[in-house]
Amino acid sequence: MSENEYWFCLTHHTVEGRDGCKNADRLGPYASSAEAARALEKVEERNEEWDNDPKWNDDETSDS
């Protein structure tokens, strides 16, 4: 594990180093503090991409 890893704490909404809150309460690790600070934005962007992925359709019914 690198010393230069950062996490975004979901409890405190702050960027933390390795000795922060428990991993279940944070996103990461990220290579920089700036990347960790954007964690929630990145989650939102990925969710938007997945929601609009033409290869996936929750509305289809299967003939099982």
TIRO-2110 file (N, C-alpha, C; in Angstrom, 1 decimal):
// TIRO-2110
0.8, -1.2, 0.0, N, 1, A
0.0, 0.0, 0.0, CA, 1, A
0.9, 1.2, 0.0, C, 1, A
0.6, 2.2, -0.8, N, 2, A
1.4, 3.4, -0.9, CA, 2, A
1.0, 4.4, 0.2, C, 2, A
2.0, 5.2, 0.6, N, 3, A
1.7, 6.3, 1.5, CA, 3, A
0.8, 7.4, 0.9, C, 3, A
0.9, 7.5, -0.4, N, 4, A
0.2, 8.5, -1.1, CA, 4, A
-1.1, 8.0, -1.6, C, 4, A
-1.9, 7.5, -0.7, N, 5, A
-3.3, 7.1, -1.1, CA, 5, A
-4.3, 7.9, -0.2, C, 5, A
-5.4, 8.2, -0.8, N, 6, A
-6.4, 9.0, -0.2, CA, 6, A
-7.8, 8.4, -0.3, C, 6, A
-8.6, 8.6, 0.6, N, 7, A
-10.0, 8.1, 0.6, CA, 7, A
-11.0, 9.3, 0.8, C, 7, A
-12.2, 9.1, 0.4, N, 8, A
-13.3, 10.1, 0.7, CA, 8, A
-14.2, 9.5, 1.7, C, 8, A
-14.3, 10.1, 2.9, N, 9, A
-15.1, 9.6, 4.0, CA, 9, A
-16.5, 10.0, 3.8, C, 9, A
-17.4, 8.9, 3.7, N, 10, A
-18.8, 9.2, 3.5, CA, 10, A
-19.5, 9.7, 4.8, C, 10, A
-18.9, 9.5, 5.9, N, 11, A
-19.4, 10.0, 7.2, CA, 11, A
-19.2, 11.4, 7.4, C, 11, A
-17.9, 11.9, 7.1, N, 12, A
-17.5, 13.2, 7.4, CA, 12, A
-17.4, 14.1, 6.2, C, 12, A
-17.6, 13.5, 5.0, N, 13, A
-17.5, 14.2, 3.7, CA, 13, A
-16.2, 15.0, 3.6, C, 13, A
-15.1, 14.3, 3.9, N, 14, A
-13.7, 14.8, 3.8, CA, 14, A
-12.8, 13.8, 3.2, C, 14, A
-11.7, 14.3, 2.8, N, 15, A
-10.6, 13.5, 2.2, CA, 15, A
-9.7, 13.0, 3.4, C, 15, A
-9.4, 11.8, 3.4, N, 16, A
-8.6, 11.2, 4.5, CA, 16, A
-7.4, 10.4, 4.0, C, 16, A
-6.4, 10.3, 4.8, N, 17, A
-5.3, 9.5, 4.5, CA, 17, A
-5.6, 8.0, 5.0, C, 17, A
-4.6, 7.2, 5.0, N, 18, A
-4.7, 5.8, 5.4, CA, 18, A
-5.3, 5.6, 6.7, C, 18, A
-5.0, 6.4, 7.7, N, 19, A
-5.4, 6.2, 9.1, CA, 19, A
-6.8, 6.9, 9.4, C, 19, A
-7.6, 7.0, 8.4, N, 20, A
-8.9, 7.7, 8.6, CA, 20, A
-10.0, 6.7, 9.1, C, 20, A
-11.2, 6.9, 8.8, N, 21, A
-12.3, 6.1, 9.2, CA, 21, A
-12.2, 4.7, 8.6, C, 21, A
-13.1, 3.8, 9.1, N, 22, A
-13.1, 2.4, 8.6, CA, 22, A
-13.4, 2.4, 7.1, C, 22, A
-12.9, 1.4, 6.4, N, 23, A
-13.0, 1.3, 5.0, CA, 23, A
-14.5, 1.2, 4.5, C, 23, A
-15.3, 0.6, 5.3, N, 24, A
-16.8, 0.5, 5.0, CA, 24, A
-17.4, 1.9, 4.9, C, 24, A
-16.8, 2.9, 5.5, N, 25, A
-17.4, 4.2, 5.5, CA, 25, A
-16.7, 5.2, 4.5, C, 25, A
-16.0, 4.6, 3.5, N, 26, A
-15.3, 5.6, 2.6, CA, 26, A
-15.0, 4.9, 1.3, C, 26, A
-14.7, 5.8, 0.3, N, 27, A
-14.5, 5.4, -1.1, CA, 27, A
-13.0, 5.6, -1.4, C, 27, A
-12.4, 4.6, -2.1, N, 28, A
-11.0, 4.8, -2.5, CA, 28, A
-10.3, 3.4, -2.3, C, 28, A
-9.1, 3.4, -2.5, N, 29, A
-8.2, 4.6, -2.4, CA, 29, A
-8.0, 5.3, -3.8, C, 29, A
-7.6, 6.5, -3.7, N, 30, A
-7.3, 7.3, -4.9, CA, 30, A
-5.9, 7.8, -4.8, C, 30, A
-5.3, 8.1, -6.0, N, 31, A
-3.9, 8.4, -6.0, CA, 31, A
-3.6, 9.8, -5.6, C, 31, A
-4.6, 10.7, -5.5, N, 32, A
-4.3, 12.0, -5.1, CA, 32, A
-5.5, 12.5, -4.2, C, 32, A
-5.2, 13.6, -3.5, N, 33, A
-6.3, 14.2, -2.7, CA, 33, A
-7.4, 14.8, -3.5, C, 33, A
-7.0, 15.3, -4.7, N, 34, A
-7.9, 15.9, -5.6, CA, 34, A
-8.9, 14.9, -6.2, C, 34, A
-8.3, 13.7, -6.5, N, 35, A
-9.2, 12.6, -7.0, CA, 35, A
-10.2, 12.2, -5.9, C, 35, A
-9.7, 12.1, -4.7, N, 36, A
-10.6, 11.6, -3.6, CA, 36, A
-11.7, 12.7, -3.4, C, 36, A
-11.3, 13.9, -3.5, N, 37, A
-12.3, 15.0, -3.3, CA, 37, A
-13.5, 14.9, -4.3, C, 37, A
-13.2, 14.4, -5.5, N, 38, A
-14.2, 14.2, -6.6, CA, 38, A
-14.9, 12.9, -6.5, C, 38, A
-14.7, 12.1, -5.5, N, 39, A
-15.3, 10.8, -5.4, CA, 39, A
-16.8, 10.7, -5.6, C, 39, A
-17.6, 11.6, -5.0, N, 40, A
-19.0, 11.5, -5.2, CA, 40, A
-19.4, 12.0, -6.6, C, 40, A
-18.7, 12.9, -7.1, N, 41, A
-19.0, 13.3, -8.5, CA, 41, A
-18.7, 12.2, -9.5, C, 41, A
-17.6, 11.4, -9.2, N, 42, A
-17.3, 10.3, -10.1, CA, 42, A
-18.3, 9.2, -10.0, C, 42, A
-18.8, 8.9, -8.8, N, 43, A
-19.9, 8.0, -8.6, CA, 43, A
-21.1, 8.4, -9.4, C, 43, A
-21.5, 9.6, -9.3, N, 44, A
-22.6, 10.2, -10.0, CA, 44, A
-22.5, 10.0, -11.5, C, 44, A
-21.3, 10.3, -12.0, N, 45, A
-21.0, 10.2, -13.5, CA, 45, A
-21.1, 8.7, -13.9, C, 45, A
-20.5, 7.8, -13.1, N, 46, A
-20.6, 6.4, -13.5, CA, 46, A
-22.1, 5.9, -13.4, C, 46, A
-22.8, 6.3, -12.4, N, 47, A
-24.2, 5.9, -12.4, CA, 47, A
-25.0, 6.4, -13.6, C, 47, A
-24.7, 7.6, -14.0, N, 48, A
-25.4, 8.2, -15.2, CA, 48, A
-25.0, 7.3, -16.4, C, 48, A
-23.8, 7.0, -16.6, N, 49, A
-23.3, 6.2, -17.7, CA, 49, A
-24.0, 4.8, -17.7, C, 49, A
-24.1, 4.2, -16.5, N, 50, A
-24.7, 2.9, -16.5, CA, 50, A
-26.2, 3.0, -16.7, C, 50, A
-26.9, 4.0, -16.2, N, 51, A
-28.3, 4.2, -16.4, CA, 51, A
-28.6, 4.4, -17.8, C, 51, A
-27.7, 4.9, -18.6, N, 52, A
-28.0, 5.2, -20.0, CA, 52, A
-27.2, 4.2, -20.9, C, 52, A
-26.8, 3.1, -20.4, N, 53, A
-26.1, 2.1, -21.2, CA, 53, A
-27.1, 1.4, -22.1, C, 53, A
-26.9, 1.5, -23.4, N, 54, A
-27.9, 0.8, -24.3, CA, 54, A
-27.8, -0.7, -24.3, C, 54, A
-26.8, -1.3, -23.7, N, 55, A
-26.7, -2.7, -23.6, CA, 55, A
-27.4, -3.3, -22.4, C, 55, A
-28.0, -2.4, -21.6, N, 56, A
-28.6, -2.8, -20.4, CA, 56, A
-30.0, -2.2, -20.3, C, 56, A
-31.0, -3.0, -20.1, N, 57, A
-32.4, -2.5, -20.0, CA, 57, A
-33.2, -3.2, -18.9, C, 57, A
-33.5, -2.5, -17.9, N, 58, A
-34.2, -3.1, -16.7, CA, 58, A
-35.7, -3.3, -17.1, C, 58, A
-36.2, -2.6, -18.1, N, 59, A
-37.6, -2.7, -18.5, CA, 59, A
-38.0, -3.9, -19.3, C, 59, A
-37.0, -4.7, -19.8, N, 60, A
-37.3, -5.9, -20.6, CA, 60, A
-37.8, -7.0, -19.6, C, 60, A
-38.7, -7.7, -20.1, N, 61, A
-39.2, -8.9, -19.3, CA, 61, A
-38.6, -10.1, -20.0, C, 61, A
-38.2, -11.1, -19.2, N, 62, A
-37.7, -12.3, -19.8, CA, 62, A
-38.8, -13.4, -19.9, C, 62, A
-38.6, -14.3, -20.8, N, 63, A
-39.6, -15.4, -21.0, CA, 63, A
-39.1, -16.6, -20.3, C, 63, A
-38.9, -16.5, -18.9, N, 64, A
-38.4, -17.7, -18.2, CA, 64, A
-39.4, -18.6, -17.8, C, 64, A
END
